[in-house]
Amino acid sequence: MRELLFSAITRAEAALKAVCAHEFTRLHPDEVNPYLNPDYYDSRRRPSAVVLIDKVFKRILELDGNPRNRGDYGGKAYIRHCMEDHNGQVPLWVLANDLSFGQTVWFFQVQSPAVRLAVAESFTGLYADTHDGPRRITIKRLDSIFNRLVFYRNLCAHDERCYCARYDGRANENVYQAIGDLGYLLDKDDYLELFGRFSALVARATSAMPSRRQAILSAMGVRERELADRAEIILRS
């Protein structure tokens, strides 16, 4: 289950990086490294944005752009290439490759309302591209989704138990909710495959331990009929 969830979250992470880079750059074209300008972030979250700029973005540029950082460390060659051959211009879509998932979510959350809305609308459009019916994906929903997915991604990456983990200690913030979150971010075929493999894992575990069936389902946040019902909903969407 960890491997399945990690793989799917990695695809969602890649989508967020691509959409954030595109929408932010679209609103700040023809500028050198506009992500270093605190004025381009939400004024209410500027202190957090300044920390992101100073502790993450500038550190990446300084470490990876330093020609002395070769040898064993080497730095990121793609960033050093931009720093050396393009007068220090590192496009956001290049820099994003060196950001963690948590840092990417942080970037999204401190954006101006215009960028956040554009990102949400992009995900709404991506959903519509592969589904029969539209589904509006709001800024608020994206914030909740990505906070949860960062939590579960880190559990999976560190080989920790995730099937019964609760994000923020809340009962409804469970692994089944995280599986549902991915339905907003992956295309329909990818999500059908994910959900099918998840359902098969649940069936195998509960069949092997019938006396623990309800405890396992409860730990994951799955109700008895929900797996079959959700599969039907996905097929019709």
C-alpha positions in Angstrom: 0.0 0.0 0.0 2.9 2.4 0.7 4.4 1.7 -2.7 1.0 2.2 -4.4 0.2 5.4 -2.5 3.8 6.8 -3.0 3.7 6.3 -6.7 0.3 8.0 -7.1 1.3 11.0 -4.9 4.5 11.4 -6.9 2.4 12.0 -10.0 0.2 14.5 -8.2 3.3 16.2 -7.0 4.6 16.5 -10.6 1.3 18.0 -11.7 1.3 20.6 -8.9 4.9 21.6 -9.8 4.0 22.0 -13.5 0.8 23.9 -12.9 2.3 26.3 -10.3 5.3 27.0 -12.5 3.1 27.7 -15.5 0.6 29.9 -13.8 3.1 31.9 -11.7 5.3 32.5 -14.7 2.3 33.4 -16.9 1.5 36.3 -14.6 5.1 37.4 -14.3 6.5 37.0 -17.8 9.9 38.3 -19.1 11.3 38.8 -15.6 14.4 37.3 -14.1 13.6 34.9 -11.3 10.4 36.6 -10.3 9.8 34.0 -7.5 12.5 35.9 -5.5 10.3 39.0 -5.3 8.3 39.1 -2.1 5.9 41.5 -3.6 4.5 38.8 -5.9 3.1 36.8 -3.0 0.0 37.2 -0.9 0.6 40.2 1.3 -1.1 38.4 4.2 1.4 35.6 4.0 4.5 37.6 3.1 6.5 36.7 6.2 6.1 33.0 5.3 7.0 33.8 1.6 10.1 35.6 2.7 11.3 32.5 4.6 10.6 30.4 1.6 12.6 32.7 -0.6 15.5 33.1 1.7 15.7 29.5 3.1 14.8 27.5 0.1 15.0 29.4 -3.2 18.1 31.4 -2.6 19.8 28.5 -0.9 19.2 26.3 -4.0 20.6 28.9 -6.3 23.6 29.5 -4.1 24.4 25.8 -3.6 23.6 24.5 -7.0 24.8 27.6 -8.9 28.2 27.6 -7.2 30.9 26.2 -9.6 32.9 25.0 -6.6 30.0 22.6 -5.7 31.1 19.8 -8.0 32.9 16.5 -7.2 30.9 14.3 -4.8 28.2 16.8 -4.2 28.0 18.1 -7.7 24.9 20.2 -7.2 22.1 20.1 -9.7 23.7 20.4 -13.1 20.5 21.8 -14.7 20.5 24.7 -12.3 24.2 25.3 -12.6 23.8 25.4 -16.4 21.2 28.2 -16.1 23.3 30.1 -13.6 26.5 29.9 -15.7 25.1 30.0 -19.3 22.0 32.2 -18.9 23.3 35.0 -16.6 21.7 33.6 -13.5 18.2 33.1 -15.0 16.7 30.0 -13.6 13.1 29.5 -14.8 10.6 28.4 -12.1 9.9 25.2 -14.1 13.6 24.3 -13.7 13.9 25.3 -10.1 10.8 23.3 -9.2 12.7 20.1 -9.9 14.8 20.7 -6.9 11.9 21.4 -4.5 10.4 18.8 -2.2 6.7 18.2 -2.3 6.2 20.1 1.0 8.1 23.1 -0.4 6.0 23.1 -3.5 2.8 23.1 -1.5 4.3 25.9 0.6 4.9 27.9 -2.6 1.2 27.3 -3.6 -0.1 28.3 -0.3 1.7 31.7 -0.1 0.8 32.7 -3.7 -1.4 35.7 -4.5 -5.1 35.0 -4.8 -4.8 35.4 -8.6 -2.2 32.6 -8.9 -4.0 30.3 -6.4 -7.2 30.7 -8.4 -5.5 30.0 -11.7 -3.9 26.9 -10.3 -7.3 25.7 -9.0 -8.9 26.4 -12.4 -6.1 24.5 -14.1 -6.8 21.4 -12.0 -10.5 21.8 -12.8 -9.6 21.8 -16.5 -7.3 18.8 -16.2 -10.1 16.9 -14.4 -12.6 17.8 -17.2 -10.1 16.6 -19.9 -10.4 13.0 -18.9 -13.8 12.7 -17.2 -17.3 12.7 -18.7 -18.6 15.2 -16.1 -17.0 18.4 -14.8 -16.0 18.8 -11.2 -15.0 22.2 -9.8 -11.8 22.0 -7.8 -11.6 25.0 -5.4 -8.6 26.6 -3.7 -9.8 25.4 -0.3 -10.1 21.8 -1.5 -6.6 21.9 -3.0 -5.2 23.2 0.3 -6.8 20.3 2.2 -5.8 17.7 -0.4 -2.1 18.7 -0.6 -1.7 19.0 3.2 -2.9 15.5 3.5 -0.9 14.1 0.6 2.3 15.6 2.0 1.7 13.9 5.3 1.1 10.5 3.6 3.9 10.9 1.1 6.4 11.4 4.0 5.1 8.3 5.8 5.5 6.3 2.7 9.0 7.7 1.9 10.2 6.8 5.4 8.6 3.3 5.3 6.3 4.1 8.2 2.9 2.5 8.8 0.3 4.4 6.8 -2.8 2.3 6.5 -4.1 3.4 10.0 -2.3 6.8 10.2 -4.5 9.9 10.8 -3.4 13.3 9.4 -3.5 15.9 12.2 -4.9 13.2 14.5 -8.4 13.6 13.1 -10.6 10.6 12.5 -11.8 11.6 9.1 -8.2 12.4 7.9 -7.4 8.8 7.0 -5.7 6.9 4.2 -9.0 6.3 2.4 -9.5 10.0 2.3 -6.0 10.4 0.7 -7.0 7.8 -1.9 -10.1 9.9 -2.6 -8.0 13.0 -2.9 -6.0 11.6 -5.7 -9.2 11.3 -7.7 -9.2 15.0 -8.1 -5.6 15.1 -9.4 -5.0 12.0 -11.6 -6.6 11.3 -14.9 -9.5 8.9 -14.9 -7.6 5.8 -16.2 -4.8 6.3 -13.7 -7.2 6.7 -10.9 -9.3 3.7 -11.9 -6.0 1.6 -11.8 -5.1 3.1 -8.4 -8.5 2.5 -6.9 -8.6 -1.0 -8.3 -5.3 -2.0 -6.9 -6.2 -0.4 -3.5 -9.4 -2.3 -3.4 -7.6 -5.5 -4.2 -5.1 -4.9 -1.4 -8.0 -4.3 1.1 -9.8 -7.5 -0.1 -6.6 -9.5 0.3 -5.9 -8.3 3.8 -9.4 -8.7 5.1 -9.7 -12.2 3.6 -6.4 -13.3 5.2 -7.6 -12.0 8.6 -11.4 -12.3 8.6 -11.6 -11.8 12.4 -9.9 -8.4 12.0 -11.9 -7.4 8.9 -13.9 -4.6 10.6 -10.8 -3.3 12.5 -8.8 -3.0 9.3 -11.6 -1.3 7.4 -12.2 1.1 10.3 -8.5 1.9 10.7 -8.4 2.9 7.0 -11.7 4.8 7.2 -13.5 2.5 4.8 -17.1 1.6 5.2 -18.3 -1.8 4.2 -20.1 -0.9 1.0 -18.0 2.1 0.1 -15.4 0.4 -2.1 -17.9 -1.0 -4.5 -20.0 2.2 -4.5 -17.1 4.4 -5.2 -15.9 2.2 -8.0 -19.3 2.6 -9.7 -19.2 6.4 -9.2 -15.7 6.6 -10.8 -16.8 4.6 -13.8 -19.8 6.8 -14.4 -17.9 10.1 -13.9 
